[in-house]
Structures are given as C-alpha cells and as structure tokens.
Amino acid sequence: MGRDDKLCYLDASKLASPTGTLARVDLRGTDDEFLGVLDGIVIDPTERRLRYFVVKSNGWRRRRYLLPADSPARVENGFGELRFDVDSDDLCECEEFTAGSVREFSDDDLIAGLFHPRL
C-alpha cells in the first residue's frame, strides 16, 4: 500500500473491549489455524470505516500483514480470539504492513471521525 494520508493506524493496545484492550488477541483462521496476533487496525476516520486488521505473524519471519476488514471475523473466548475465514496461505498473500505506510491515529482523527459529515 502506498502512503495514503486518509488512512491511519491505531495500535491494538488502544482498542478497548469489555474484557480489556485488544492487544495481543490471537487471530485464528480456518481449522483453528493460528495466524498471529492483532497488532492494530487501519481505519479511515472521516468515513468511520475499518479498512484493515494488522496481523503480526509469529513465524520465523515475523511480519505484519494487512488483512482486509471485509474478511468475515467472529469474536470468541470473550475477546480472547478473533476468527477469520482465511488460512495462513491467504495471509501470506496479503500486503505487508510497514510503519511508514500510514500515519498514527491522532486527536484530530478522533474529532474528524466524530464530527465530519458523512456523504
């Protein structure tokens, strides 16, 4: 993904659930396959839309991948796991996430998301 100034990254440690933050939530695929952990999300704040889940793989090649948010996901084990209808081969075909590809979520993004009129 080329740099897109509309999109921004929000670390999973700043995502709250009824059981705490979503930092290090396990991501599982088809057949209970471990995909990695939730590292964060990429959002479009003015559209109020989640675009990607950022998956940190725990294999010998530790990388972060962009899993499109249109991939169906289910919360399980009280937010301890997110399950996707993908497998590790699908994840390897996803685009790699790099820190410079999007900017960090800011207070201005929060304001834009709250007050920007949706078209």
Secondary structure, DSSP 8 states (H G I E B T S, - for coil): ----TT-EEEEGGG-EETTEE-TT-EEE-GGG-EEEEEEEEEEETTTTEEEEEEEE--SSS--EEEEETTS-EEEETTTTEEEES--HHHHHTS-B--GGGSEE--HHHHHHHHHS---
